[in-house]
Amino acid sequence: MSKLRTFFALDSVDKIATFEAIAMVLYAKFLVASVPPRKWRNRFGAIATHSTKQDADLATVRRVRLAILRALNNVPGSPNCLPQALTGRWMLERRGIASSLFIGTQRDADGKMQFHAWLKVGEEWVTGICEEADYTLLLPGDAETA
């Protein structure tokens, strides 16, 4: 019952953003599962190589981040980092805020390649907080075109 009580305590803008985030996370999860990685660039947009200085409304960016976190607590299957980053990108685009989507790789202790996606607006993290220096960024030209 506490989730419901917490939800009703939100203002109307946060309630709508939470529903929007739930729908977009589920849609992004479906897309990531159904689109082959070689076609991601064409379907998901440009991948950033560095953060750019952004003069964005940080309150809106933080509101989107919290809506995504609320959505993740209420959707099945715990969507991984890429659907989260795509959801953030789409929600911010709808609000007129440019963001930078990063996809990087690193090797785990067994030498297996691990991928991670994160989203930032300038230096403000939206999703996928990580130690960026630990990752080698996939460059926009690295993906194979469809």
Summary of the structure (lengths in Angstrom):
residues: 146
radius of gyration: 15.7
end to end distance: 47.4
largest distance: 48.6
contacts: 410
relative contact order: 0.19
helix: 51%
strand: 16%
